[in-house]
Amino acid sequence: MTTIETNRSVAVGGVGNIVAHIISLLGAWNDTRVTRRELSRLSDRELDDIGLCRGDIERIARGF
């Protein structure tokens, strides 16, 4: 998982917060992409073993 510390005193006003937010969004997007890719690589049997089906991959990847 991606972790970024956004409470740095070095951040300059709103610009630092915007940059930290963008980096956080990119990290979340990448985590979703990696999860989706890894689950898609599993066979139907492997997905069934963990109680999932192909239709669940997007929901799981997005964390819903």
C-alpha positions as semicolon CSV with decimal commas, in nm:
position;residue;x (nm);y (nm);z (nm)
1;M;0,000;0,000;0,000
2;T;0,108;0,352;-0,067
3;T;0,158;0,577;0,231
4;I;0,247;0,945;0,217
5;E;0,282;1,172;0,514
6;T;0,077;1,482;0,436
7;N;0,124;1,663;0,769
8;R;0,465;1,807;0,700
9;S;0,544;2,154;0,827
10;V;0,752;2,211;0,513
11;A;0,438;2,237;0,301
12;V;0,381;2,595;0,190
13;G;0,018;2,691;0,234
14;G;-0,230;2,554;-0,016
15;V;0,028;2,458;-0,279
16;G;0,183;2,197;-0,053
17;N;-0,158;2,058;0,030
18;I;-0,254;2,039;-0,336
19;V;0,066;1,855;-0,424
20;A;0,019;1,615;-0,131
21;H;-0,342;1,553;-0,239
22;I;-0,238;1,482;-0,598
23;I;0,030;1,240;-0,480
24;S;-0,224;1,072;-0,254
25;L;-0,469;1,035;-0,543
26;L;-0,198;0,886;-0,764
27;G;-0,107;0,638;-0,490
28;A;-0,471;0,533;-0,446
29;W;-0,511;0,496;-0,824
30;N;-0,200;0,278;-0,839
31;D;-0,315;0,059;-0,549
32;T;-0,648;0,007;-0,729
33;R;-0,469;-0,075;-1,055
34;V;-0,238;-0,329;-0,889
35;T;-0,524;-0,497;-0,701
36;R;-0,734;-0,519;-1,017
37;R;-0,439;-0,665;-1,213
38;E;-0,354;-0,926;-0,950
39;L;-0,713;-1,041;-0,905
40;S;-0,759;-1,059;-1,282
41;R;-0,460;-1,292;-1,306
42;L;-0,630;-1,550;-1,081
43;S;-0,820;-1,836;-1,239
44;D;-1,194;-1,872;-1,187
45;R;-1,121;-2,160;-0,950
46;E;-0,880;-1,950;-0,742
47;L;-1,131;-1,666;-0,726
48;D;-1,400;-1,912;-0,616
49;D;-1,166;-2,042;-0,344
50;I;-1,152;-1,694;-0,190
51;G;-1,524;-1,636;-0,236
52;L;-1,510;-1,404;-0,536
53;C;-1,617;-1,407;-0,899
54;R;-1,490;-1,202;-1,193
55;G;-1,773;-0,953;-1,143
56;D;-1,644;-0,871;-0,793
57;I;-1,297;-0,761;-0,906
58;E;-1,378;-0,395;-0,978
59;R;-1,571;-0,353;-0,651
60;I;-1,292;-0,511;-0,448
61;A;-1,021;-0,312;-0,626
62;R;-1,199;0,016;-0,551
63;G;-1,247;-0,085;-0,188
64;F;-1,628;-0,090;-0,184
